[in-house]
Amino acid sequence: MWDDRTVKGWIPVALVLTLLLGAGLGMLFGGTFLIVVQETGEPATARIIECHRSGGRYRTDVCTGMWVAGGSLLEDGRMVTGTVDGASSDDLGKSLDVRLSGDRAYTKSRRVAIILLILGAGVTALGVRVVWTTIAARRRGASQTAAG
């Protein structure tokens, strides 16, 4: 039934599947989260006060902004300083329409969300294809062994 070789043969397959499906589903979740926040988050206007480059080989701008959350400052609102996702150094000093979630603000750009959804769907589909192919190959091998 199950011997050591069979179990050891499944370990690399299980690791690859876990990575593919985990990465794919994570990207799908991230893209969906961004769209939900951009549609349902509290609307505000953020003034971009600082940007710097971050990351390794493919550097990107990380910008900080200030906005009022919780209504007007006269009505229990408060000033918040935090990261503005989707802003770039070209936006420095500008006021942008954003949606709020926690201490982050999100611009209305759907670029990152769409990229995450497309990549997530592709990686998840690849993971499902690998599962399907692996199961089919194992079944063929088992039926040939049983017939031979």
Backbone as numpy.savetxt, mean C-alpha at the origin, in Angstrom:
# Nx Ny Nz CAx CAy CAz Cx Cy Cz
2.75 -41.60 2.43 1.91 -40.41 2.43 2.79 -39.16 2.43
3.20 -38.66 3.59 4.07 -37.48 3.71 5.42 -37.94 4.24
6.46 -37.75 3.46 7.79 -38.04 3.97 8.58 -36.73 4.06
9.80 -36.81 4.55 10.60 -35.59 4.75 10.85 -34.83 3.44
11.05 -35.57 2.35 11.31 -34.91 1.07 10.09 -34.12 0.60
8.92 -34.68 0.81 7.69 -34.00 0.39 7.50 -32.72 1.17
7.68 -32.79 2.48 7.52 -31.60 3.33 8.56 -30.56 2.98
9.82 -30.97 2.83 10.89 -30.03 2.49 10.66 -29.41 1.12
10.05 -30.14 0.21 9.74 -29.60 -1.11 8.68 -28.51 -1.07
7.81 -28.56 -0.09 6.73 -27.58 0.04 7.18 -26.30 0.73
8.24 -26.37 1.51 8.68 -25.19 2.28 9.02 -24.00 1.38
9.86 -24.16 0.33 10.13 -23.00 -0.54 8.87 -22.49 -1.24
8.01 -23.42 -1.65 6.76 -23.02 -2.31 5.91 -22.20 -1.36
5.79 -22.66 -0.12 4.99 -21.94 0.88 5.57 -20.56 1.15
6.89 -20.44 1.22 7.52 -19.14 1.46 7.25 -18.17 0.30
7.40 -18.65 -0.93 7.15 -17.80 -2.10 5.70 -17.36 -2.14
4.79 -18.31 -1.88 3.37 -17.98 -1.88 3.03 -16.97 -0.80
3.59 -17.15 0.37 3.34 -16.21 1.47 3.82 -14.81 1.09
5.01 -14.73 0.50 5.54 -13.42 0.09 4.69 -12.80 -1.01
4.36 -13.58 -2.04 3.56 -13.03 -3.14 2.18 -12.59 -2.68
1.49 -13.48 -2.00 0.13 -13.15 -1.57 0.13 -12.04 -0.52
1.08 -12.07 0.41 1.17 -11.02 1.43 1.45 -9.66 0.82
2.42 -9.62 -0.11 2.75 -8.35 -0.77 1.59 -7.86 -1.61
0.98 -8.75 -2.38 -0.13 -8.36 -3.24 -1.32 -7.85 -2.45
-1.70 -8.60 -1.43 -2.85 -8.18 -0.61 -2.54 -6.91 0.17
-1.28 -6.77 0.61 -0.87 -5.53 1.30 -0.99 -4.31 0.42
-0.56 -4.45 -0.85 -0.68 -3.33 -1.78 -2.14 -3.02 -2.09
-2.96 -4.06 -2.24 -4.39 -3.83 -2.47 -5.02 -3.10 -1.29
-4.65 -3.51 -0.07 -5.17 -2.84 1.13 -4.70 -1.38 1.16
-3.42 -1.14 0.87 -2.89 0.22 0.90 -3.58 1.13 -0.11
-3.77 0.64 -1.33 -4.46 1.43 -2.36 -5.90 1.73 -1.97
-6.57 0.71 -1.43 -7.96 0.90 -0.99 -8.02 1.90 0.16
-7.10 1.80 1.11 -7.04 2.73 2.24 -6.89 4.17 1.76
-5.97 4.38 0.81 -5.76 5.75 0.31 -7.02 6.31 -0.34
-7.70 5.50 -1.11 -8.92 5.98 -1.78 -10.00 6.28 -0.74
-10.14 5.41 0.25 -11.16 5.64 1.29 -10.86 6.94 2.05
-9.60 7.15 2.43 -9.23 8.38 3.15 -9.48 9.60 2.27
-9.13 9.51 0.99 -9.30 10.66 0.10 -10.77 10.98 -0.14
-11.64 10.01 0.05 -13.06 10.24 -0.14 -13.79 10.59 1.14
-13.34 10.04 2.28 -14.12 10.19 3.51 -13.43 11.00 4.60
-12.14 11.29 4.44 -11.43 12.04 5.48 -11.97 13.45 5.63
-11.71 14.04 6.77 -12.14 15.42 7.03 -11.45 16.37 6.04
-12.21 17.18 5.30 -11.57 18.11 4.36 -10.88 19.24 5.12
-9.75 19.67 4.59 -9.00 20.78 5.19 -8.12 21.40 4.12
-7.49 22.49 4.49 -6.50 23.13 3.62 -5.18 23.12 4.36
-4.17 22.52 3.74 -2.85 22.42 4.37 -1.88 23.36 3.66
-1.11 24.10 4.45 -0.05 24.95 3.90 1.26 24.18 4.04
1.94 23.97 2.92 3.19 23.20 2.91 4.31 24.10 3.43
4.94 23.66 4.52 5.95 24.49 5.17 7.37 23.97 5.00
7.50 22.69 4.63 8.86 22.13 4.50 8.79 20.86 3.68
9.82 20.65 2.84 9.95 19.40 2.08 11.41 18.98 2.09
11.63 17.69 2.11 12.99 17.16 1.99 12.94 15.86 1.21
14.07 15.48 0.64 14.17 14.25 -0.13 14.41 13.09 0.83
13.75 11.96 0.55 13.90 10.79 1.41 13.92 9.55 0.55
14.52 8.52 1.07 14.56 7.25 0.36 15.95 6.96 -0.16
16.09 5.82 -0.74 17.38 5.39 -1.25 17.57 5.79 -2.70
17.61 4.79 -3.54 17.89 5.00 -4.96 16.80 5.84 -5.63
15.56 5.56 -5.31 14.44 6.28 -5.92 13.88 7.26 -4.90
14.57 8.37 -4.74 14.21 9.34 -3.71 12.91 10.04 -4.07
12.20 10.44 -3.04 10.94 11.14 -3.22 10.85 12.28 -2.21
9.99 13.24 -2.48 9.79 14.35 -1.56 8.89 13.91 -0.41
9.28 14.29 0.79 8.43 14.12 1.97 8.17 15.53 2.48
6.89 15.92 2.48 6.55 17.30 2.83 5.75 17.37 4.13
5.97 18.44 4.84 5.27 18.71 6.08 4.39 19.93 5.86
3.21 19.88 6.46 2.30 21.01 6.33 1.61 21.31 7.65
0.89 22.41 7.65 0.09 22.81 8.81 -1.35 22.97 8.37
-2.27 22.54 9.21 -3.68 22.67 8.90 -4.47 22.74 10.19
-5.72 23.16 10.08 -6.62 23.22 11.22 -7.51 21.98 11.17
-7.55 21.25 12.27 -8.38 20.04 12.36 -9.45 20.26 13.42
-10.59 19.63 13.23 -11.66 19.69 14.23 -12.51 20.94 14.16
-12.52 21.60 13.02 -13.33 22.81 12.87 -12.49 24.06 12.97
-13.14 25.16 13.09 -12.47 26.46 13.18 -11.66 26.56 14.47
-10.59 27.36 14.43 -9.81 27.59 15.64 -10.64 28.25 16.73
-11.67 28.98 16.33 -12.54 29.64 17.29 -13.55 28.67 17.90
-13.69 27.49 17.29 -14.69 26.52 17.76 -14.03 25.18 18.09
-13.07 25.18 18.99 -12.39 23.96 19.45 -11.51 23.29 18.40
-11.23 23.95 17.30 -10.30 23.39 16.32 -8.88 23.54 16.86
-7.96 22.84 16.25 -6.56 22.93 16.69 -5.63 22.90 15.48
-4.49 23.54 15.61 -3.47 23.54 14.56 -2.71 22.22 14.63
-2.52 21.61 13.49 -1.79 20.35 13.41 -0.66 20.51 12.41
0.49 19.99 12.76 1.62 19.92 11.84 1.89 18.45 11.59
1.96 18.07 10.32 2.18 16.66 10.01 2.54 16.46 8.55
2.69 15.21 8.19 3.07 14.83 6.84 1.89 15.03 5.88
2.19 15.55 4.71 1.18 15.71 3.66 1.57 14.75 2.53
0.89 13.62 2.46 1.15 12.64 1.41 0.65 13.16 0.08
1.50 13.07 -0.93 1.13 13.52 -2.27 1.63 14.91 -2.60
2.18 15.62 -1.61 2.74 16.95 -1.87 4.19 16.80 -2.32
4.68 17.78 -3.07 6.08 17.76 -3.52 6.73 19.10 -3.24
8.03 19.18 -3.49 8.75 20.43 -3.23 8.21 21.58 -4.09
7.55 21.26 -5.20 6.92 22.31 -6.02 5.77 22.98 -5.27
5.23 22.32 -4.26 4.10 22.85 -3.50 4.53 23.69 -2.29
5.83 23.82 -2.05 6.34 24.55 -0.89 5.77 25.96 -0.85
5.15 26.32 0.28 4.55 27.63 0.47 3.12 27.73 -0.04
2.65 26.71 -0.73 1.29 26.73 -1.27 0.30 26.12 -0.28
-0.96 26.44 -0.49 -2.05 25.83 0.28 -2.74 24.81 -0.62
-2.88 23.59 -0.11 -3.49 22.50 -0.88 -4.75 21.99 -0.20
-5.73 21.62 -0.99 -6.92 20.95 -0.45 -6.52 19.51 -0.14
-6.81 19.08 1.09 -6.42 17.74 1.53 -7.58 17.09 2.29
-7.40 15.82 2.57 -8.29 15.07 3.45 -7.44 14.57 4.60
-8.00 14.57 5.81 -7.24 14.25 7.02 -7.55 12.85 7.54
-6.52 12.23 8.07 -6.66 10.97 8.79 -5.55 10.92 9.82
-5.93 11.06 11.09 -4.93 11.11 12.16 -4.07 12.34 12.01
-2.74 12.16 12.10 -1.83 13.30 11.98 -1.25 13.40 10.56
-1.95 12.83 9.59 -1.52 12.90 8.19 -2.61 13.56 7.35
-2.15 14.22 6.31 -3.06 14.80 5.34 -2.76 14.17 3.98
-3.78 13.96 3.19 -3.63 13.31 1.90 -4.17 14.23 0.81
-3.34 14.48 -0.22 -3.81 15.28 -1.35 -4.81 14.45 -2.14
-5.44 15.09 -3.10 -6.47 14.41 -3.87 -5.89 13.59 -5.02
-4.59 13.55 -5.14 -3.95 12.78 -6.22 -4.20 11.28 -6.00
-4.65 10.61 -7.03 -4.93 9.17 -6.96 -3.76 8.35 -7.52
-2.68 9.00 -7.92 -1.57 8.31 -8.56 -1.05 7.14 -7.74
-0.71 7.36 -6.49 -0.14 6.30 -5.66 -1.17 5.20 -5.42
-2.42 5.58 -5.17 -3.46 4.58 -4.93 -3.64 3.68 -6.15
-3.66 4.27 -7.34 -3.84 3.48 -8.56 -2.64 2.56 -8.78
-1.44 3.07 -8.57 -0.24 2.23 -8.72 -0.30 1.05 -7.75
-0.66 1.32 -6.50 -0.75 0.23 -5.51 -1.81 -0.79 -5.90
-2.95 -0.34 -6.37 -4.02 -1.27 -6.75 -3.61 -2.12 -7.95
-2.98 -1.52 -8.94 -2.56 -2.29 -10.13 -1.47 -3.29 -9.78
-0.44 -2.83 -9.06 0.63 -3.75 -8.66 0.10 -4.84 -7.73
-0.76 -4.46 -6.80 -1.33 -5.44 -5.87 -2.14 -6.49 -6.58
-2.95 -6.07 -7.56 -3.74 -7.04 -8.33 -2.83 -7.97 -9.12
-1.78 -7.42 -9.73 -0.85 -8.25 -10.50 -0.10 -9.24 -9.65
0.43 -8.79 -8.52 1.19 -9.68 -7.64 0.28 -10.74 -7.02
-0.93 -10.34 -6.63 -1.88 -11.32 -6.08 -2.27 -12.34 -7.14
-2.51 -11.89 -8.36 -2.84 -12.82 -9.45 -1.68 -13.77 -9.72
-0.46 -13.27 -9.67 0.71 -14.13 -9.84 0.77 -15.18 -8.73
0.50 -14.74 -7.49 0.49 -15.69 -6.37 -0.56 -16.77 -6.54
-1.76 -16.39 -6.99 -2.83 -17.36 -7.22 -2.43 -18.31 -8.35
-1.80 -17.77 -9.39 -1.35 -18.61 -10.50 -0.30 -19.63 -10.04
0.62 -19.20 -9.19 1.64 -20.11 -8.66 0.97 -21.21 -7.82
0.00 -20.84 -7.00 -0.73 -21.84 -6.21 -1.40 -22.84 -7.14
-2.11 -22.34 -8.12 -2.84 -23.19 -9.06 -1.88 -24.14 -9.78
-0.78 -23.60 -10.31 0.20 -24.40 -11.04 0.85 -25.44 -10.14
1.19 -25.06 -8.94 1.83 -25.98 -8.00 0.90 -27.13 -7.63
-0.34 -26.81 -7.34 -1.30 -27.87 -6.99 -1.52 -28.81 -8.17
-1.66 -28.24 -9.36 -1.85 -29.07 -10.55 -0.65 -29.97 -10.80
0.55 -29.44 -10.64 1.76 -30.24 -10.85 1.87 -31.35 -9.81
1.55 -31.04 -8.57 1.59 -32.06 -7.51 0.57 -33.16 -7.77
-0.62 -32.79 -8.25 -1.66 -33.78 -8.54 -1.25 -34.68 -9.70
-0.66 -34.06 -10.74 -0.19 -34.86 -11.88 0.89 -35.82 -11.43
1.81 -35.32 -10.61 2.89 -36.19 -10.11 2.35 -37.33 -9.26
1.35 -37.03 -8.42 0.77 -38.06 -7.56 -0.01 -39.08 -8.39
-0.73 -38.61 -9.41 -1.51 -39.57 -10.22 -0.60 -40.43 -11.09
0.52 -39.87 -11.57 1.49 -40.66 -12.35 2.18 -41.68 -11.47
2.48 -41.31 -10.22 3.11 -42.23 -9.28 2.15 -43.37 -8.94
0.89 -43.05 -8.73 -0.09 -44.06 -8.39 -0.36 -44.99 -9.58
-0.34 -44.45 -10.81 -0.62 -45.25 -12.01 0.60 -46.09 -12.40
1.82 -45.58 -12.08 3.04 -46.27 -12.52 3.49 -47.24 -11.55
